[in-house]
Amino acid sequence: MSNAVPPFCAIYRWRLHPGSEAAFVEAWSRVTQLLRNERGSLGSRLHRGPDQVWYSYTQWPSAEAKAEGLARESVDPDAWQRLRACIAESLPELVLEPVADFLAPLPLGGD
């Protein structure tokens, strides 16, 4: 691993209301793209686990950048509202400490 400061990484987890999966993915995608394009997020990936829990792995340049990016007015209040309406249960955020990184970067513009 290089001497560069590793990014802030976290995992978010949710259980969704049955039948809300497509709406959740659409709203999550909208919010994630706006946070990356307008607030400095390094992006996020969304996964559905075999336990029916949805997982989002996110990266920001730092914990401070994340706090600042999310403290400002919502990037899309309607999308946030739709996202929250899909969530039956939010599990605690897991903050991760990067130790080694061999994940291949995604090509830019590959949304």
C-alpha positions in Angstrom: 0.0 0.0 0.0 1.3 3.5 -0.8 2.0 6.2 1.7 -1.1 8.1 0.6 -3.8 8.6 3.2 -6.3 5.8 2.8 -9.9 6.9 2.1 -12.7 6.8 4.6 -14.7 3.5 4.1 -18.0 2.4 5.5 -20.6 -0.2 5.1 -24.3 0.7 5.4 -26.9 -2.1 5.8 -30.7 -2.1 5.5 -33.7 -4.4 5.4 -36.2 -3.2 2.9 -40.0 -3.4 2.8 -41.1 -6.2 0.5 -41.6 -5.1 -3.1 -39.6 -1.9 -2.7 -36.3 -3.2 -4.1 -36.5 -1.6 -7.5 -37.5 1.8 -6.1 -34.7 1.5 -3.5 -32.0 0.8 -6.2 -33.3 3.7 -8.3 -33.2 6.2 -5.4 -29.9 4.9 -4.0 -28.4 5.2 -7.5 -29.6 8.8 -7.9 -28.3 9.9 -4.5 -25.0 8.1 -4.9 -24.3 9.6 -8.3 -25.1 13.1 -7.0 -22.9 12.7 -4.0 -20.0 11.6 -6.2 -20.5 14.3 -8.8 -21.4 17.2 -6.5 -20.0 16.4 -3.0 -16.7 14.7 -3.4 -17.7 11.1 -2.6 -15.5 8.5 -4.2 -18.5 6.4 -5.0 -20.3 3.4 -3.6 -21.4 -0.1 -4.4 -24.7 -1.7 -3.6 -25.1 -5.4 -2.8 -27.9 -7.6 -1.8 -26.8 -10.4 0.6 -28.2 -13.9 0.9 -29.6 -12.8 4.2 -31.9 -10.3 2.4 -29.9 -7.5 3.9 -28.8 -4.8 1.4 -25.2 -3.6 1.8 -23.6 -0.4 0.5 -19.8 0.0 0.6 -18.9 3.7 0.3 -15.6 5.6 0.1 -14.9 9.3 0.8 -11.5 11.0 0.8 -11.8 11.3 4.6 -14.3 11.1 7.4 -14.3 14.9 7.4 -15.1 15.0 3.7 -18.0 12.6 4.3 -19.3 14.7 7.2 -19.1 17.9 5.2 -20.6 16.4 2.1 -23.6 15.1 4.0 -24.1 18.1 6.3 -25.1 20.4 3.5 -28.6 20.6 2.0 -29.7 17.3 0.4 -28.5 16.7 -3.1 -32.0 15.5 -4.0 -34.6 15.6 -1.3 -37.2 13.6 -3.3 -34.7 10.8 -3.9 -33.7 10.7 -0.3 -37.4 10.5 0.7 -38.0 7.7 -1.7 -34.9 5.9 -0.4 -36.0 6.2 3.2 -39.6 5.0 2.4 -38.1 1.7 1.1 -36.2 1.0 4.3 -37.9 -1.2 7.0 -34.7 -1.3 9.2 -31.4 0.5 9.2 -28.5 -1.4 10.8 -25.6 0.5 12.4 -22.9 1.9 10.1 -19.6 0.0 10.0 -16.6 2.2 9.6 -13.7 0.3 8.1 -10.0 0.9 8.4 -8.2 0.2 5.1 -5.2 -2.0 5.6 -4.4 -3.2 2.0 -6.1 -2.4 -1.3 -6.1 -4.5 -4.4 -9.6 -3.5 -5.7 -9.4 -2.5 -9.4 -10.7 1.0 -10.0 -13.8 1.3 -12.2 -13.3 3.1 -15.5 -14.6 6.7 -15.3 -17.9 7.3 -17.0 -18.9 3.7 -16.6 -22.2 4.5 -14.9 
